[in-house]
Structures are given as C-alpha cells and as structure tokens.
Amino acid sequence: MIRKLHHNAYRCRDSEQTRQFYEDFLGLRLAGTLEIKETKSGRRTDTLHTFYELGDGSYLAFFEAPDMAFEFKHQHDYDLHIALEVEEPELEQMMAQGKAQGIETRGIADHGFIRSIYFRDPNGYVIELTAKMPGHASEMDPASNGARAKLDRWSANKLQPTPN
C-alpha cells in the first residue's frame, strides 16, 4: 500500500537559482543532493539531483542536467502547478514578500474551501501556497461531497475537442 509521497521531481535550469527560490524564499530546507555521473543504461552524464524538505517529511526535488535537452515552457496554472499548504496568516506575508522581491505573484484567490496565492519559480513552474478554510474536510470527503457523481456527470457531458 502506498503510504505517502516521498518526492516529486522536476527539471531545473540552474540548481543555485532553484535553491534560492525554494530555500531562501519559500523556506524549504535543502535536505540532500545526489550527483549522477552515469545513468543506469551506462550513459555518462553530469546531473545534480536536489531535494527540498516539506514539513511532513516529503520533498520537492529537481534535476539539473545541462547535457540533456529539455524544453522549459511557460506553464499555465491548469497545465502544471505545485500546491504547498501553509497557515492562513502566511498568505498575506508571502504575497507581500514575493512582490517586494520582484517575483511574479498573484492572488489571493478564494476557492471556498482553500485560499491561494501563486508564484512563478525560476524554472517557469507555478507554485501555489494554499491555506485550508473552514469546511475543507467536508469538501474533500468523498462520502459526502459527491466527487464520483460529479466526475461521472463531467465525463458524460464534457465537450469533445473538435478535430482539425
């Protein structure tokens, strides 16, 4: 049985710029690094894998692999974002801090059961800081929130993309 998330890993452009954002700005401790000189298939590489610790003991991780092509593209919030939980008072503080440091900052968005702010990290990924609101537990309880019925209804009624 899956117990919990250990880490999610993403590519990064520059490990030090990434560290400055995740450790210095967000406050996630750089917990580990792994230098990779050879892949399991025997290919030589020069890759650094870094791990940033969250409060629950899980990690956000990044690979800097200058010898491997990777397209860093502007991500829309719906395409890819990393949501990290904070306490409600931290939203205003982090929003002000992001703006003061010239980091792309948006919010505060009220989603009913959570409130969120959004940043863009040095790699182009959208980082969401989110705080639970009263009613969060019931909104996320599939026994009472109708999640499966809503998904089934969506699947039956969604618009299909038009062929080109």
Phi and psi in degrees as GROMACS dihedral restraints (atoms count N, CA, C in turn):
[ dihedral_restraints ]
;  ai    aj    ak    al  type     phi  dphi    fc
    3     4     5     6     1   -71.1    20    10
    4     5     6     7     1   128.0    20    10
    6     7     8     9     1   -90.7    20    10
    7     8     9    10     1   -48.8    20    10
    9    10    11    12     1  -170.7    20    10
   10    11    12    13     1   173.5    20    10
   12    13    14    15     1   -75.6    20    10
   13    14    15    16     1   130.3    20    10
   15    16    17    18     1   -87.6    20    10
   16    17    18    19     1   -56.0    20    10
   18    19    20    21     1  -158.7    20    10
   19    20    21    22     1   155.1    20    10
   21    22    23    24     1  -109.2    20    10
   22    23    24    25     1   141.0    20    10
   24    25    26    27     1  -123.9    20    10
   25    26    27    28     1   140.8    20    10
   27    28    29    30     1  -135.5    20    10
   28    29    30    31     1   157.5    20    10
   30    31    32    33     1   -76.9    20    10
   31    32    33    34     1   151.6    20    10
   33    34    35    36     1  -134.0    20    10
   34    35    36    37     1   155.4    20    10
   36    37    38    39     1   -77.9    20    10
   37    38    39    40     1   -41.8    20    10
   39    40    41    42     1  -148.5    20    10
   40    41    42    43     1   121.3    20    10
   42    43    44    45     1   -63.6    20    10
   43    44    45    46     1   -36.2    20    10
   45    46    47    48     1   -72.0    20    10
   46    47    48    49     1   -41.3    20    10
   48    49    50    51     1   -62.8    20    10
   49    50    51    52     1   -39.9    20    10
   51    52    53    54     1   -64.1    20    10
   52    53    54    55     1   -43.1    20    10
   54    55    56    57     1   -60.7    20    10
   55    56    57    58     1   -42.9    20    10
   57    58    59    60     1   -58.9    20    10
   58    59    60    61     1   -41.2    20    10
   60    61    62    63     1   -70.0    20    10
   61    62    63    64     1   -52.1    20    10
   63    64    65    66     1   -76.2    20    10
   64    65    66    67     1   -36.8    20    10
   66    67    68    69     1   -90.7    20    10
   67    68    69    70     1   -56.0    20    10
   69    70    71    72     1   -70.3    20    10
   70    71    72    73     1   -41.5    20    10
   72    73    74    75     1   -86.2    20    10
   73    74    75    76     1   -56.2    20    10
   75    76    77    78     1   -80.0    20    10
   76    77    78    79     1   -21.2    20    10
   78    79    80    81     1    85.7    20    10
   79    80    81    82     1    18.0    20    10
   81    82    83    84     1   -87.4    20    10
   82    83    84    85     1   125.2    20    10
   84    85    86    87     1   -68.6    20    10
   85    86    87    88     1   131.4    20    10
   87    88    89    90     1   -68.8    20    10
   88    89    90    91     1   108.1    20    10
   90    91    92    93     1   -96.6    20    10
   91    92    93    94     1   -25.7    20    10
   93    94    95    96     1  -166.4    20    10
   94    95    96    97     1   157.3    20    10
   96    97    98    99     1  -136.9    20    10
   97    98    99   100     1   150.5    20    10
   99   100   101   102     1  -138.2    20    10
  100   101   102   103     1   115.7    20    10
  102   103   104   105     1   -87.5    20    10
  103   104   105   106     1   130.6    20    10
  105   106   107   108     1  -114.7    20    10
  106   107   108   109     1   118.1    20    10
  108   109   110   111     1  -105.0    20    10
  109   110   111   112     1   -17.2    20    10
  111   112   113   114     1  -149.8    20    10
  112   113   114   115     1   135.7    20    10
  114   115   116   117     1   -78.0    20    10
  115   116   117   118     1   168.9    20    10
  117   118   119   120     1   -64.9    20    10
  118   119   120   121     1   -20.0    20    10
  120   121   122   123     1   -87.8    20    10
  121   122   123   124     1    -0.1    20    10
  123   124   125   126     1    93.5    20    10
  124   125   126   127     1     2.5    20    10
  126   127   128   129     1   -77.7    20    10
  127   128   129   130     1   133.4    20    10
  129   130   131   132     1   -67.8    20    10
  130   131   132   133     1   141.3    20    10
  132   133   134   135     1  -150.1    20    10
  133   134   135   136     1   168.6    20    10
  135   136   137   138     1  -136.7    20    10
  136   137   138   139     1    85.7    20    10
  138   139   140   141     1  -125.2    20    10
  139   140   141   142     1   140.2    20    10
  141   142   143   144     1  -116.5    20    10
  142   143   144   145     1   129.1    20    10
  144   145   146   147     1  -111.7    20    10
  145   146   147   148     1   119.7    20    10
  147   148   149   150     1  -116.0    20    10
  148   149   150   151     1   151.1    20    10
  150   151   152   153     1  -129.2    20    10
  151   152   153   154     1   128.3    20    10
  153   154   155   156     1  -115.6    20    10
  154   155   156   157     1   125.2    20    10
  156   157   158   159     1   -86.3    20    10
  157   158   159   160     1   132.3    20    10
  159   160   161   162     1   -94.1    20    10
  160   161   162   163     1   167.1    20    10
  162   163   164   165     1   -61.5    20    10
  163   164   165   166     1   -22.2    20    10
  165   166   167   168     1   -92.4    20    10
  166   167   168   169     1     4.8    20    10
  168   169   170   171     1    90.5    20    10
  169   170   171   172     1     0.1    20    10
  171   172   173   174     1   -89.3    20    10
  172   173   174   175     1   176.3    20    10
  174   175   176   177     1  -137.3    20    10
  175   176   177   178     1   149.3    20    10
  177   178   179   180     1   -99.2    20    10
  178   179   180   181     1   134.1    20    10
  180   181   182   183     1  -128.4    20    10
  181   182   183   184     1   154.0    20    10
  183   184   185   186     1  -138.0    20    10
  184   185   186   187     1   146.7    20    10
  186   187   188   189     1  -113.1    20    10
  187   188   189   190     1   123.7    20    10
  189   190   191   192     1  -103.1    20    10
  190   191   192   193     1   114.8    20    10
  192   193   194   195     1  -131.6    20    10
  193   194   195   196     1    78.6    20    10
  195   196   197   198     1   -60.3    20    10
  196   197   198   199     1   -23.1    20    10
  198   199   200   201     1   -87.6    20    10
  199   200   201   202     1     3.1    20    10
  201   202   203   204     1  -124.0    20    10
  202   203   204   205     1   121.5    20    10
  204   205   206   207     1   -61.3    20    10
  205   206   207   208     1   141.3    20    10
  207   208   209   210     1  -154.4    20    10
  208   209   210   211     1   133.2    20    10
  210   211   212   213     1   -92.4    20    10
  211   212   213   214     1   108.7    20    10
  213   214   215   216     1   -85.0    20    10
  214   215   216   217     1   114.8    20    10
  216   217   218   219     1  -121.2    20    10
  217   218   219   220     1   154.2    20    10
  219   220   221   222     1   -62.2    20    10
  220   221   222   223     1   123.2    20    10
  222   223   224   225     1   -97.7    20    10
  223   224   225   226     1   132.8    20    10
  225   226   227   228     1   -79.9    20    10
  226   227   228   229     1   149.9    20    10
  228   229   230   231     1   -51.3    20    10
  229   230   231   232     1   -37.2    20    10
  231   232   233   234     1   -74.7    20    10
  232   233   234   235     1   -23.4    20    10
  234   235   236   237     1   -76.1    20    10
  235   236   237   238     1   -48.0    20    10
  237   238   239   240     1  -161.5    20    10
  238   239   240   241     1   124.9    20    10
  240   241   242   243     1  -151.5    20    10
  241   242   243   244     1   155.0    20    10
  243   244   245   246     1  -112.1    20    10
  244   245   246   247     1   117.3    20    10
  246   247   248   249     1  -102.7    20    10
  247   248   249   250     1   124.5    20    10
  249   250   251   252     1  -119.2    20    10
  250   251   252   253     1   135.4    20    10
  252   253   254   255     1   -85.3    20    10
  253   254   255   256     1   135.9    20    10
  255   256   257   258     1  -133.9    20    10
  256   257   258   259     1   173.1    20    10
  258   259   260   261     1   -82.4    20    10
  259   260   261   262     1   152.6    20    10
  261   262   263   264     1   -50.1    20    10
  262   263   264   265     1   -46.5    20    10
  264   265   266   267     1   -62.3    20    10
  265   266   267   268     1   -23.6    20    10
  267   268   269   270     1   -71.6    20    10
  268   269   270   271     1   -20.7    20    10
  270   271   272   273     1   -62.1    20    10
  271   272   273   274     1   -51.8    20    10
  273   274   275   276     1   -62.0    20    10
  274   275   276   277     1   -44.2    20    10
  276   277   278   279     1   -61.5    20    10
  277   278   279   280     1   -47.6    20    10
  279   280   281   282     1   -70.0    20    10
  280   281   282   283     1   -32.6    20    10
  282   283   284   285     1   -64.3    20    10
  283   284   285   286     1   -45.5    20    10
  285   286   287   288     1   -63.9    20    10
  286   287   288   289     1   -41.8    20    10
  288   289   290   291     1   -64.1    20    10
  289   290   291   292     1   -42.1    20    10
  291   292   293   294     1   -62.4    20    10
  292   293   294   295     1   -46.1    20    10
  294   295   296   297     1   -64.5    20    10
  295   296   297   298     1   -41.0    20    10
  297   298   299   300     1   -63.5    20    10
  298   299   300   301     1   -31.1    20    10
  300   301   302   303     1   -92.1    20    10
  301   302   303   304     1     4.3    20    10
  303   304   305   306     1    75.0    20    10
  304   305   306   307     1    21.4    20    10
  306   307   308   309     1   -88.0    20    10
  307   308   309   310     1   135.6    20    10
  309   310   311   312     1   -55.5    20    10
  310   311   312   313     1   119.2    20    10
  312   313   314   315     1  -134.6    20    10
  313   314   315   316     1   132.0    20    10
  315   316   317   318     1  -135.9    20    10
  316   317   318   319     1   152.6    20    10
  318   319   320   321     1   131.7    20    10
  319   320   321   322     1  -174.3    20    10
  321   322   323   324     1   -88.6    20    10
  322   323   324   325     1   128.8    20    10
  324   325   326   327     1   -97.6    20    10
  325   326   327   328     1   129.9    20    10
  327   328   329   330     1   -99.8    20    10
  328   329   330   331     1   111.1    20    10
  330   331   332   333     1   -99.6    20    10
  331   332   333   334     1    12.3    20    10
  333   334   335   336     1    89.7    20    10
  334   335   336   337     1   -63.2    20    10
  336   337   338   339     1   -96.7    20    10
  337   338   339   340     1   -13.4    20    10
  339   340   341   342     1  -141.7    20    10
  340   341   342   343     1   156.6    20    10
  342   343   344   345     1  -119.3    20    10
  343   344   345   346     1   142.9    20    10
  345   346   347   348     1  -140.5    20    10
  346   347   348   349     1   150.8    20    10
  348   349   350   351     1  -125.2    20    10
  349   350   351   352     1   159.7    20    10
  351   352   353   354     1  -133.0    20    10
  352   353   354   355     1   139.7    20    10
  354   355   356   357     1  -127.3    20    10
  355   356   357   358     1   162.8    20    10
  357   358   359   360     1  -115.1    20    10
  358   359   360   361     1   125.6    20    10
  360   361   362   363     1   -80.4    20    10
  361   362   363   364     1   175.0    20    10
  363   364   365   366     1   -64.0    20    10
  364   365   366   367     1   -13.6    20    10
  366   367   368   369     1   -96.3    20    10
  367   368   369   370     1    -5.0    20    10
  369   370   371   372     1    97.7    20    10
  370   371   372   373     1    -4.2    20    10
  372   373   374   375     1   -74.3    20    10
  373   374   375   376     1   144.4    20    10
  375   376   377   378     1   -87.5    20    10
  376   377   378   379     1   126.4    20    10
  378   379   380   381     1  -110.4    20    10
  379   380   381   382     1   123.7    20    10
  381   382   383   384     1  -105.3    20    10
  382   383   384   385     1   129.0    20    10
  384   385   386   387     1  -102.4    20    10
  385   386   387   388     1   129.2    20    10
  387   388   389   390     1  -132.7    20    10
  388   389   390   391     1   141.8    20    10
  390   391   392   393     1  -119.9    20    10
  391   392   393   394     1   132.9    20    10
  393   394   395   396     1   -68.5    20    10
  394   395   396   397     1   142.9    20    10
  396   397   398   399     1  -111.2    20    10
  397   398   399   400     1   164.3    20    10
  399   400   401   402     1   -55.3    20    10
  400   401   402   403     1   139.4    20    10
  402   403   404   405     1    94.2    20    10
  403   404   405   406     1    -3.9    20    10
  405   406   407   408     1   -59.0    20    10
  406   407   408   409     1   -46.2    20    10
  408   409   410   411     1   -60.7    20    10
  409   410   411   412     1   -44.3    20    10
  411   412   413   414     1   -70.8    20    10
  412   413   414   415     1   -34.7    20    10
  414   415   416   417     1   -65.4    20    10
  415   416   417   418     1   -28.3    20    10
  417   418   419   420     1  -103.4    20    10
  418   419   420   421     1    15.6    20    10
  420   421   422   423     1  -101.5    20    10
  421   422   423   424     1   105.4    20    10
  423   424   425   426     1   -64.3    20    10
  424   425   426   427     1   -15.5    20    10
  426   427   428   429     1   -71.0    20    10
  427   428   429   430     1   -23.2    20    10
  429   430   431   432     1  -128.0    20    10
  430   431   432   433     1    -9.3    20    10
  432   433   434   435     1   -96.6    20    10
  433   434   435   436     1    -5.5    20    10
  435   436   437   438     1    70.7    20    10
  436   437   438   439     1    24.0    20    10
  438   439   440   441     1   -55.6    20    10
  439   440   441   442     1   -46.3    20    10
  441   442   443   444     1   -65.9    20    10
  442   443   444   445     1   -42.1    20    10
  444   445   446   447     1   -64.4    20    10
  445   446   447   448     1   -39.5    20    10
  447   448   449   450     1   -64.5    20    10
  448   449   450   451     1   -41.7    20    10
  450   451   452   453     1   -64.1    20    10
  451   452   453   454     1   -45.2    20    10
  453   454   455   456     1   -60.7    20    10
  454   455   456   457     1   -43.9    20    10
  456   457   458   459     1   -62.9    20    10
  457   458   459   460     1   -44.0    20    10
  459   460   461   462     1   -58.4    20    10
  460   461   462   463     1   -48.5    20    10
  462   463   464   465     1   -61.4    20    10
  463   464   465   466     1   -36.8    20    10
  465   466   467   468     1   -74.8    20    10
  466   467   468   469     1   -28.9    20    10
  468   469   470   471     1  -112.3    20    10
  469   470   471   472     1    -3.9    20    10
  471   472   473   474     1   -66.1    20    10
  472   473   474   475     1   151.8    20    10
  474   475   476   477     1   -73.5    20    10
  475   476   477   478     1   135.6    20    10
  477   478   479   480     1   -89.4    20    10
  478   479   480   481     1   139.9    20    10
  480   481   482   483     1   -61.1    20    10
  481   482   483   484     1   142.6    20    10
  483   484   485   486     1   -80.2    20    10
  484   485   486   487     1   133.8    20    10
  486   487   488   489     1   -65.0    20    10
  487   488   489   490     1   147.9    20    10
